[in-house]
Amino acid sequence: MRAKTLFAAAGLLCLMLASCSKLPEMTLEEIEAYSQNLNTELIQKTVSKPWKGESFKDGKVGGTWYDTILSDPKTFNQLIAERDGTSASIVSMTLEYLIDYDMTAREWKAKGASYTIETDEKANTLTVHYTIRDNFYWSWYGSDKKVPVTSDDFVFWYNEIDGDPAFASSGYGSQWILMEDGSEAHIDCVKIDDRNFDFIFPRIVADPLIATNMELCPSFIFKPAKEKDGPEGIKALFSVDKDPKELPSCGMWYITEYIPAQRLVFTRNPNYWEKDSKGNSIPYPEQKIYQIVGDSHTDYLLFKQGQTEVYSPSPEQVEELVANQKDDYTVFNAEGSMGSSLWSFNQNPQNKDKPYYKWFTKKEFRQAMSCLFNRERVAIQTYRGLAEPKYSFFPEPNPYYNPDITLKYKYDPVKAEELLQSIGFKKQNGLYYDQEGNKVEYDLIISSGGTVANDMAQIIADECARVGITVNVRQIDFQKIVEMLTATYDWQSIFIGLGSNLFPTQGANVWPSDGNLHLWYPFQEKPATDWEARIDYLYNEGSYTIDHDKAKEIWDEYQEIILEQCPVIYLMRSKSFFGIRNKWDLTNVYYDNKNGALTDHIYLKNLIE
């Protein structure tokens, strides 16, 4: 099969030609072979350094870390920040989780508290006991005042914020579990004393730590606000028009300055609990200054100009970034990403009068669309050979990942047409029509500004057009997309990312049919299909099955059903790259697809202690 216009920008082919005035006719196979060679050359010029559990070398305190963010925070209030990713990431720098999962060692480790798990087999109950660590304080920038973190800071948030429906917190649903008789029962959070508190489960569950891990709040501020003014009192706290230095921190950083549309400044918290062998609190840089840039192009320009410390390139930028590193910066590489964006189709009966509803609710149509997704073409054209298709459901670190369970509906246009014809679609003058004479045409929504997503979507539209289906790619603002997915439900098909299931029970609001993010048809009163009912059953059984072998049988079937029904079609796992300035000592820097860039323990070279 010949390639007509495989590289619109001809960037890859220009490397092979003295002149790009005329592109040679190349097969996909020839271009794939060249891409693989280029891939090998790029990898050889970068550093592979995954974290394998190494301890970190003591560093030196000092210096300023310059970085960027793409948009302004909407709030410094952690409740409101749940609805805005940028705000949540900023506020989390002042907070701490109870525990953290080490994906390399596949075990939970203490952060803000240590834990023990107690099970009562006879009563079929389980309790997670938490003990808050020593020397764990709330403190304020420029003040000697320190307030010990107590059980109230966790218990109040769990019971009075997450646990109060008036706040509509995303944590509310995770506080309930399904009992054997079909009823729901609450996971209770109980204070024992100032340093100890318990989560009491009414039933033994497989992954109790997922349901209990949480960030804390300064209850001595939040509790009086709720007592005085209720939910509105909580929501009024820590807006972006207030001085951020009023916000206490128990995390690595204080927020010390915010100038809208310009910059955000963090200052190191010397009271943070994690310390090196010399007694210095982590992190080592004295400040982090984030310039608010608005778009990724400016982000890349600033890095090339030496004004920022790190940069993660898009696929089309990798070659340039690697070629220009010299002595100024080092580029790390990581294998295919843990997760993947996905492609889904709206099956909400709110749209049952629309022709696309009848198409999307047939598994054969969804399977056909998967067969029209030319993953190898996307890998070559969009990712320059630096990606691979995602055919599995669980990622490799998931304890129930099974390499033998993969998607059957890979790129195969002939198979796609057989599937379409099996549900009554007929082709006239090169175009497909359904049984009622409707032309098969639908929208594919992507977030505006996403170059990679747009390239993939255009390839899908082209492949579908070749067999007679029209796909209209629509770029829409992300906040509008959120509204369409969670309120209006008036979308057709979409690219979206929902994270990666490191544990099979993650995604409790996505995979069960009654979930508020059960993407293709949320909030089902009862399962709309037999296969969704089976998924609900398996999800529930797996959640309460402790025996690994028995649980494996459950989760194997669970994965097989989803990959057969194709309610979501996973896209690509891209290789990733990370550039970092050589003025920093890179001993403590690691980069892999499990942990991302580990830079918390980085320090400047040549600092005088």
C-alpha positions in Angstrom: 0.0 0.0 0.0 1.4 3.4 -1.0 1.6 6.4 1.2 0.1 9.5 -0.4 0.9 12.3 2.1 2.3 10.5 5.1 4.1 13.5 6.5 2.4 16.8 5.8 5.3 18.8 7.3 7.8 16.4 5.7 10.0 16.9 8.8 11.1 13.3 9.0 11.8 12.9 5.3 13.7 16.2 5.1 16.4 14.5 7.1 16.9 12.1 4.2 16.9 14.6 1.3 19.2 17.3 0.1 16.1 19.1 -1.1 12.5 18.7 0.2 11.0 20.2 -3.0 9.6 16.8 -3.9 8.8 13.9 -1.6 9.6 10.4 -2.6 6.8 7.8 -2.8 7.4 5.5 0.2 5.5 2.6 1.6 4.4 2.6 5.2 6.8 -0.3 5.7 9.8 1.8 4.4 8.9 4.8 6.6 8.4 2.5 9.6 11.8 1.0 9.1 13.4 4.5 8.9 11.4 5.6 12.0 12.7 2.7 14.0 16.3 3.6 13.0 15.7 7.2 14.1 14.1 5.9 17.3 17.2 3.9 18.1 19.5 6.9 17.4 17.4 9.2 19.7 17.4 6.7 22.5 21.2 6.3 22.2 21.6 10.0 22.7 19.5 10.2 25.8 19.8 8.8 29.3 17.7 5.8 30.6 17.6 6.0 34.4 14.5 4.4 35.9 14.1 4.5 39.7 14.7 1.1 41.2 14.3 2.0 44.9 17.7 3.7 45.3 18.2 6.0 48.4 18.9 9.6 47.7 22.3 11.4 48.3 22.4 14.3 50.7 22.2 17.6 48.9 22.8 21.3 49.6 20.1 23.9 50.3 20.0 26.9 47.9 19.1 28.2 44.5 16.0 28.9 42.6 14.1 26.6 40.3 12.4 28.2 37.3 9.5 26.5 35.7 6.2 27.2 34.0 2.5 26.4 34.3 0.0 26.8 31.4 -2.9 28.5 33.3 -3.7 30.5 36.4 -5.0 28.7 39.5 -8.7 29.2 40.1 -8.4 28.8 43.9 -6.1 27.9 46.7 -9.0 26.2 48.5 -8.5 22.4 48.3 -12.2 21.6 48.1 -12.9 23.8 45.1 -9.5 22.8 43.6 -11.0 19.3 43.1 -12.7 20.6 40.0 -9.6 22.2 38.5 -6.4 20.2 37.8 -4.1 23.2 37.8 -5.4 24.5 41.2 -5.3 21.0 42.7 -1.6 20.5 41.7 -0.7 23.8 43.2 -2.5 23.3 46.5 -1.2 19.8 46.9 2.4 21.2 47.2 1.3 22.6 50.6 -0.3 19.3 51.7 0.7 15.7 52.4 -1.0 12.3 51.8 -1.3 9.7 54.5 0.7 7.1 52.5 2.1 6.6 49.0 2.3 3.6 46.7 5.7 2.6 45.6 5.1 1.1 42.1 8.6 -0.2 41.9 8.5 -2.2 45.1 4.7 -2.7 44.8 4.1 -1.7 48.4 2.6 1.2 50.4 4.9 3.4 52.3 4.2 5.9 55.1 4.0 9.6 54.4 2.0 11.6 56.9 1.2 8.5 58.9 2.1 4.8 59.4 -0.6 2.1 59.2 -1.6 -1.4 60.2 -4.5 -3.4 58.9 -6.6 -5.6 61.2 -9.2 -8.1 59.9 -11.8 -10.0 61.8 -12.7 -13.1 59.8 -15.6 -14.1 61.9 -17.3 -10.7 61.8 -16.1 -10.1 58.2 -14.9 -6.6 59.2 -11.6 -4.7 58.6 -10.0 -1.8 60.4 -7.1 0.4 59.1 -5.2 1.9 62.0 -3.3 5.1 61.3 -0.7 6.8 63.5 0.5 10.3 62.6 4.2 10.7 62.4 6.3 12.7 64.8 7.5 16.2 63.9 4.6 16.8 61.5 3.4 20.4 61.6 1.4 23.1 60.0 3.5 26.3 59.7 3.3 29.7 57.9 5.9 31.5 55.8 7.9 34.1 57.7 6.5 32.9 61.1 7.8 30.8 64.0 4.3 29.5 64.7 3.8 25.8 64.3 0.7 23.8 64.9 1.0 20.0 65.2 -0.9 17.9 62.6 -3.5 15.9 64.5 -6.1 13.3 63.8 -8.7 16.0 63.5 -7.1 17.2 60.3 -7.9 13.9 58.7 -11.1 12.9 60.5 -12.8 16.3 60.0 -12.1 16.4 56.3 -13.4 12.8 55.8 -16.5 13.2 57.9 -17.4 16.8 57.5 -16.3 17.7 54.0 -15.9 14.5 51.9 -18.7 12.9 53.9 -21.2 15.8 53.7 -23.3 15.6 50.5 -23.7 19.3 50.6 -20.2 19.8 49.4 -20.5 17.4 46.4 -16.9 16.2 47.0 -15.4 13.6 44.7 -14.5 11.7 47.8 -18.1 11.0 48.9 -18.7 8.0 46.8 -15.6 6.2 48.0 -16.9 6.2 51.6 -19.5 3.6 50.8 -19.2 -0.1 50.0 -21.7 -2.7 48.8 -22.7 -5.3 51.3 -23.4 -9.0 50.5 -27.2 -8.4 50.8 -27.0 -5.6 48.2 -27.3 -2.7 50.7 -24.7 0.0 51.0 -22.7 0.6 54.2 -20.4 3.4 55.3 -16.7 3.3 56.0 -16.4 5.1 59.3 -13.5 7.3 60.2 -13.0 7.5 64.0 -10.6 9.6 66.1 -8.8 7.6 68.8 -6.6 10.4 70.1 -4.6 13.3 68.7 -2.2 11.0 66.8 -4.3 7.9 66.1 -7.5 7.3 64.1 -9.2 4.4 62.4 -11.1 3.6 59.3 -13.6 0.9 60.1 -14.9 -1.1 57.2 -18.2 -3.0 57.6 -16.9 -5.7 55.3 -13.4 -7.1 54.4 -12.2 -5.5 51.1 -9.3 -6.3 48.9 -7.7 -2.8 48.7 -8.6 -0.9 51.9 -5.7 1.6 51.6 -7.0 3.0 48.3 -10.3 4.0 50.0 -8.5 5.5 53.0 -5.5 7.4 51.5 -6.2 11.1 51.6 -4.7 14.6 52.1 -5.4 16.4 55.3 -6.8 19.9 55.9 -6.1 22.5 58.6 -9.1 21.6 60.7 -8.5 24.5 63.1 -9.3 26.8 60.1 -11.9 24.8 58.2 -14.0 23.6 61.2 -14.8 27.1 62.6 -15.6 28.3 59.1 -18.2 25.5 58.7 -19.6 25.9 62.1 -20.2 29.6 61.5 -21.3 29.7 57.8 -21.8 26.1 56.7 -20.6 25.1 53.2 -20.4 28.7 52.1 -18.0 29.4 54.9 -15.7 26.6 53.7 -15.9 27.7 50.0 -15.0 31.3 51.0 -11.6 30.2 52.3 -8.3 30.8 50.5 -9.6 32.4 47.2 -7.0 33.6 44.7 -7.6 37.3 45.6 -6.3 36.7 49.1 -2.6 36.8 50.1 -1.4 33.2 49.6 1.0 33.5 52.5 -2.0 33.2 54.8 -2.3 29.6 53.7 -0.6 27.2 56.1 1.5 24.4 54.8 2.4 20.9 56.1 4.0 20.0 52.7 7.3 20.8 51.0 6.3 24.3 50.0 4.7 27.6 51.0 2.8 29.6 48.3 4.3 33.0 48.8 3.3 35.1 45.8 0.7 35.1 43.0 0.5 37.7 40.2 -2.3 36.7 37.8 -1.2 35.9 34.3 2.4 36.4 35.3 3.9 34.2 38.0 3.4 32.0 41.0 6.1 31.7 43.7 6.7 28.8 46.1 9.2 29.0 49.0 10.8 26.0 50.7 9.2 24.8 53.9 12.1 24.2 56.4 9.7 22.4 58.7 8.7 19.6 56.3 9.0 16.2 58.0 11.3 14.5 55.4 14.9 15.2 56.2 18.3 14.0 54.9 21.0 12.6 57.2 22.3 16.1 57.9 18.8 17.3 59.2 18.0 19.4 56.1 14.3 19.2 55.1 13.5 18.2 51.6 13.4 20.0 49.1 16.7 21.7 48.6 16.0 24.7 46.3 14.9 27.8 48.3 12.3 28.9 45.8 10.3 27.7 42.8 9.1 30.4 40.4 6.5 29.4 37.9 5.9 31.7 34.9 2.3 31.5 33.7 2.7 31.0 30.0 -0.7 30.1 28.5 0.5 27.7 25.9 3.1 24.9 25.3 4.9 26.8 22.5 6.0 29.5 24.9 6.9 26.8 27.4 9.3 25.3 24.9 10.7 28.6 23.8 11.6 29.5 27.4 13.4 26.3 27.9 15.4 26.8 24.7 16.3 30.2 25.9 17.6 28.8 29.1 15.0 30.5 31.3 13.5 27.3 32.8 14.9 24.2 34.3 13.0 21.3 32.7 10.9 20.5 29.7 8.9 17.5 28.5 8.7 17.7 24.7 5.9 16.8 22.4 6.7 14.1 19.8 7.5 16.6 17.1 10.0 18.4 19.4 12.0 15.4 20.5 14.5 15.4 17.7 15.4 19.0 18.1 15.5 18.8 21.9 17.9 15.8 21.7 20.1 17.3 19.0 20.7 20.6 20.9 21.4 19.3 24.4 25.2 19.6 24.3 26.5 20.6 27.7 23.5 22.8 28.6 21.0 20.1 29.5 20.5 16.3 29.6 17.6 14.5 28.0 16.2 11.4 29.8 13.9 8.8 28.2 11.2 6.5 29.5 9.5 3.6 27.9 5.8 3.6 26.9 3.6 5.6 29.2 1.5 3.8 31.9 -1.8 5.1 30.7 -3.4 6.2 27.5 -6.1 8.5 26.3 -9.1 6.7 25.0 -11.8 7.0 22.4 -15.4 6.5 23.4 -18.9 6.8 22.0 -22.0 8.3 23.7 -24.6 5.6 24.5 -26.8 7.8 26.7 -30.5 7.1 25.9 -31.0 10.9 26.3 -29.9 10.9 22.6 -32.0 7.8 21.6 -33.7 9.8 18.8 -30.4 10.5 17.1 -29.2 8.1 14.4 -25.8 7.8 16.1 -27.3 6.4 19.3 -28.4 3.3 17.4 -25.0 2.8 15.9 -23.0 3.5 19.1 -25.0 1.0 21.2 -24.1 -1.9 18.9 -20.8 -3.5 19.9 -20.1 -4.4 16.2 -20.0 -0.7 15.4 -17.5 0.1 18.2 -15.4 -2.9 17.2 -15.4 -1.7 13.6 -14.2 1.7 14.7 -11.3 0.0 16.6 -10.5 -1.9 13.4 -10.4 1.5 11.5 -7.9 3.0 14.0 -4.6 2.6 12.2 -2.3 2.5 15.2 0.9 1.9 13.2 0.2 4.9 11.0 -0.4 7.0 14.1 2.8 5.7 15.7 4.8 6.7 12.5 3.1 10.0 11.6 2.1 11.5 14.9 4.7 10.1 17.2 7.6 9.8 14.8 7.9 6.1 15.8 8.2 6.9 19.5 4.9 5.2 20.6 3.2 1.9 20.5 -0.5 0.9 20.5 -2.2 0.1 23.8 -3.9 -3.2 23.5 -4.3 -4.2 27.1 -6.7 -2.9 29.7 -4.7 -2.9 32.9 -1.2 -1.5 32.9 1.8 -3.7 33.7 2.2 -2.6 37.4 -1.4 -3.6 38.1 -1.2 -6.9 40.1 -3.8 -8.4 37.8 -2.3 -7.4 34.5 -2.3 -10.4 32.1 -0.2 -10.1 29.0 -2.4 -12.8 27.3 -5.5 -10.6 27.5 -5.4 -8.1 24.7 -7.6 -6.3 22.2 -8.8 -8.5 19.3 -10.0 -5.6 17.1 -6.8 -4.2 15.8 -6.4 -2.3 12.5 -8.2 -4.3 9.8 -10.4 -2.3 7.3 -11.7 -5.5 5.8 -12.9 -6.8 9.1 -14.3 -3.4 9.9 -16.6 -3.5 6.9 -17.6 -7.0 7.6 -18.7 -5.9 11.1 -20.6 -2.9 9.7 -22.4 -5.0 7.2 -23.3 -7.5 9.9 -25.5 -4.9 11.5 -27.2 -3.8 8.3 -25.0 -1.0 7.0 -25.0 -0.8 3.3 -22.6 1.1 1.0 -24.0 3.4 -1.8 -21.7 5.4 -4.1 -18.8 4.7 -1.7 -20.6 5.9 1.5 -22.2 3.8 4.2 -25.8 4.2 5.2 -27.7 2.5 8.1 -30.9 0.5 7.7 -33.0 3.6 7.9 -31.1 5.3 5.1 -29.1 7.7 7.4 -25.6 8.5 6.2 -23.1 7.2 8.7 -21.5 10.5 9.9 -20.6 11.6 13.4 -18.4 14.1 15.4 -15.2 13.3 17.2 -14.5 15.8 19.9 -11.0 16.6 21.1 -9.7 19.3 23.4 -8.7 22.4 21.6 -5.0 23.1 21.3 -3.9 19.4 21.4 -1.6 18.9 18.4 -1.1 15.1 19.0 -4.8 14.5 19.6 -5.7 16.5 16.5 -3.2 14.5 14.4 -4.6 11.2 15.6 -8.2 12.3 15.1 -7.4 13.4 11.5 -5.9 10.0 10.8 -9.0 8.3 12.1 -11.2 10.6 10.0 -9.1 9.7 6.9 -9.2 6.0 7.6 -12.9 6.1 8.1 -13.4 8.1 4.9 -11.6 5.5 2.9 -14.3 2.9 3.7 -17.2 5.4 3.5 -17.8 6.8 6.9 -17.6 10.6 7.6 -16.0 11.7 10.9 -16.0 15.4 11.7 -13.2 16.4 14.1 -14.3 19.1 16.5 -11.9 21.0 18.8 -13.7 22.2 21.9 -12.5 24.0 25.1 -11.8 21.5 27.8 -14.1 23.1 30.4 -16.9 22.8 27.8 -16.0 19.1 27.3 -16.3 18.6 31.1 -19.8 20.1 31.0 -20.8 17.9 28.1 -19.6 14.8 29.8 -21.0 15.5 33.3 -24.1 17.7 32.6 -25.5 18.0 29.1 -24.5 14.6 27.7 -24.8 16.0 24.2 -21.6 14.8 22.7 -21.1 12.0 20.1 -17.6 10.5 20.3 -14.6 11.8 22.2 -10.9 11.5 23.0 -10.4 11.8 26.8 -7.9 10.7 29.4 -9.2 9.0 32.6 -5.9 8.0 34.3 -4.4 4.6 34.7 -5.8 1.7 36.8 -2.8 0.7 38.9 -5.3 -1.3 41.0 -8.3 -3.0 39.6 -10.7 -1.3 42.0 -9.6 2.2 40.9 -12.1 4.0 38.8 -15.1 3.3 41.1 -16.9 6.2 39.4 -16.0 5.1 35.9 -16.4 1.3 35.3 -19.5 0.4 37.4 -22.7 1.3 35.6 -24.0 3.7 38.2 -20.8 5.8 38.2 -20.9 9.5 37.6 -18.0 9.1 35.1 -19.3 5.9 33.5 -18.3 7.8 30.4 -20.6 6.4 27.7 -23.7 6.4 29.9 -23.3 7.6 33.5 -25.7 7.3 36.5 -27.5 4.2 35.3 -30.3 3.2 37.7 -29.7 -0.4 36.6 -27.3 -1.8 34.1 -28.4 -0.9 30.6 -26.9 -4.1 29.1 -26.2 -7.6 30.2 -22.4 -7.1 29.8 -22.5 -4.0 32.0 -24.4 -6.0 34.6 -21.7 -8.6 34.4 -19.0 -5.9 34.8 -20.8 -4.6 37.9 -20.8 -8.1 39.3 -17.2 -8.8 38.6 -16.1 -5.4 39.9 -17.9 -6.0 43.1 -16.7 -9.6 43.6 -13.1 -8.6 42.8 -13.3 -5.8 45.3 -14.0 -8.2 48.1 -11.9 -11.2 47.1 -8.6 -11.4 49.1 -7.3 -14.7 47.6 -5.1 -13.7 44.7 -5.8 -16.7 42.5 -9.5 -16.4 42.9 -9.3 -12.7 42.3 -7.2 -13.2 39.1 -10.0 -15.3 37.6 -12.5 -12.5 38.3 -10.3 -9.7 36.9 -9.3 -11.7 33.8 -12.9 -12.0 32.8 -13.5 -8.4 33.6 -10.7 -7.3 31.3 -11.8 -9.7 28.5 -15.4 -8.3 28.5 -14.3 -4.6 28.3 -11.8 -5.4 25.5 -14.5 -7.3 23.7 -17.3 -4.8 24.1 -15.1 -1.7 23.3 -17.0 0.9 25.2 -13.7 2.6 25.2 -10.9 2.1 22.7 -7.4 2.9 24.1 -5.1 4.9 21.9 -1.3 5.0 22.2 1.4 4.6 24.8 4.0 7.1 23.9 7.7 7.0 24.8 8.4 10.1 26.9 11.4 12.4 27.2 12.5 14.9 29.8 15.1 17.6 29.5 16.8 19.1 32.6 19.5 21.7 33.0 23.0 20.4 33.8 23.6 23.2 36.4 21.7 20.8 38.7 23.3 17.8 40.2 21.5 14.9 38.5 22.5 12.2 41.0 19.1 12.2 42.6 17.2 12.6 39.3 15.3 9.5 37.9 12.9 9.2 35.1 10.6 6.4 34.2 7.0 5.6 33.1 5.9 4.6 36.6 7.1 7.6 38.6 7.6 10.3 36.0 10.4 12.7 36.8 11.7 12.3 40.3 13.2 15.7 41.1 12.2 16.3 44.8 15.8 15.6 46.0 17.6 17.7 43.3 20.1 20.3 44.3 22.4 22.8 42.6 26.0 22.0 41.7 28.8 24.0 43.2 26.8 25.4 46.1 29.0 26.5 49.1 27.6 25.0 52.3 
